[in-house]
Amino acid sequence: MRFVIAIAIAAAAALSACASQQAAPEKVAAAPAAQKKAPQCWSGDAGKFFDVGAKQTVSGVAVECKTTSDGKGAAWVGGKH
């Protein structure tokens, strides 16, 4: 019986020690990650990304890189240039 009481007291002491510790500090975002990149269009023919407004010929079709309606991305749009 004394053994059970001793274990209970030790467990209570350990739990109170853990509860009294300060929370870990919040991580600060790195400066480069905080900057948002502008949308770009991928060209598999050229093997690279192009900025919005760029005009290319993709698979034989004249296209222009334009932002999507939500402004979060970009896509190749065909039409008159």
C-alpha positions as CSV (number, residue, x, y, z in Angstrom):
1,M,0.0,0.0,0.0
2,R,2.8,2.4,0.8
3,F,4.4,1.6,-2.6
4,V,1.2,2.7,-4.4
5,I,1.0,5.9,-2.4
6,A,4.7,6.6,-3.1
7,I,4.2,6.1,-6.9
8,A,1.1,8.3,-6.8
9,I,3.0,11.1,-5.1
10,A,5.9,10.8,-7.6
11,A,3.5,10.9,-10.5
12,A,1.8,14.0,-9.2
13,A,5.1,15.7,-8.7
14,A,6.2,14.9,-12.2
15,L,3.0,16.1,-13.7
16,S,3.1,19.4,-11.8
17,A,6.7,19.9,-12.9
18,C,5.7,19.5,-16.5
19,A,2.7,21.8,-16.2
20,S,4.8,24.6,-14.7
21,Q,7.2,24.7,-17.7
22,Q,6.8,27.6,-20.2
23,A,5.4,26.9,-23.6
24,A,7.9,26.6,-26.5
25,P,8.5,29.9,-28.3
26,E,6.7,30.4,-31.6
27,K,8.7,29.9,-34.7
28,V,9.5,33.0,-36.7
29,A,9.0,32.7,-40.5
30,A,12.1,33.2,-42.5
31,A,12.3,36.4,-44.5
32,P,12.5,34.8,-48.0
33,A,9.5,32.6,-47.3
34,A,7.4,35.6,-46.3
35,Q,7.7,37.1,-49.8
36,K,5.1,35.8,-52.1
37,K,6.1,35.0,-55.7
38,A,4.2,36.2,-58.6
39,P,2.3,33.6,-60.7
40,Q,4.1,32.0,-63.6
41,C,3.3,29.7,-66.5
42,W,5.2,26.5,-67.1
43,S,6.3,25.6,-70.6
44,G,7.2,22.0,-71.2
45,D,8.6,22.8,-74.6
46,A,11.1,25.3,-73.2
47,G,11.5,23.5,-69.9
48,K,11.1,26.6,-67.7
49,F,8.6,29.0,-66.1
50,F,7.6,32.3,-67.8
51,D,6.3,35.5,-66.1
52,V,2.8,36.8,-66.7
53,G,2.6,38.7,-70.0
54,A,5.1,36.5,-71.8
55,K,4.2,35.3,-75.3
56,Q,5.3,32.0,-76.5
57,T,4.6,29.3,-79.0
58,V,3.6,26.1,-77.1
59,S,3.2,23.0,-79.2
60,G,2.8,25.1,-82.3
61,V,0.1,27.4,-80.8
62,A,0.7,31.1,-80.1
63,V,-0.2,31.7,-76.4
64,E,0.2,34.3,-73.7
65,C,0.8,33.8,-70.0
66,K,-2.1,35.5,-68.1
67,T,-3.2,35.4,-64.5
68,T,-6.2,33.3,-63.5
69,S,-9.5,35.0,-62.5
70,D,-8.7,34.5,-58.8
71,G,-5.2,36.1,-59.2
72,K,-3.5,33.2,-57.4
73,G,-2.1,31.4,-60.5
74,A,-1.3,31.8,-64.2
75,A,-2.2,29.9,-67.3
76,W,-1.4,29.9,-71.0
77,V,-4.2,31.5,-73.0
78,G,-4.5,31.3,-76.7
79,G,-5.9,34.0,-78.9
80,K,-5.0,37.0,-81.0
81,H,-1.7,38.7,-80.1
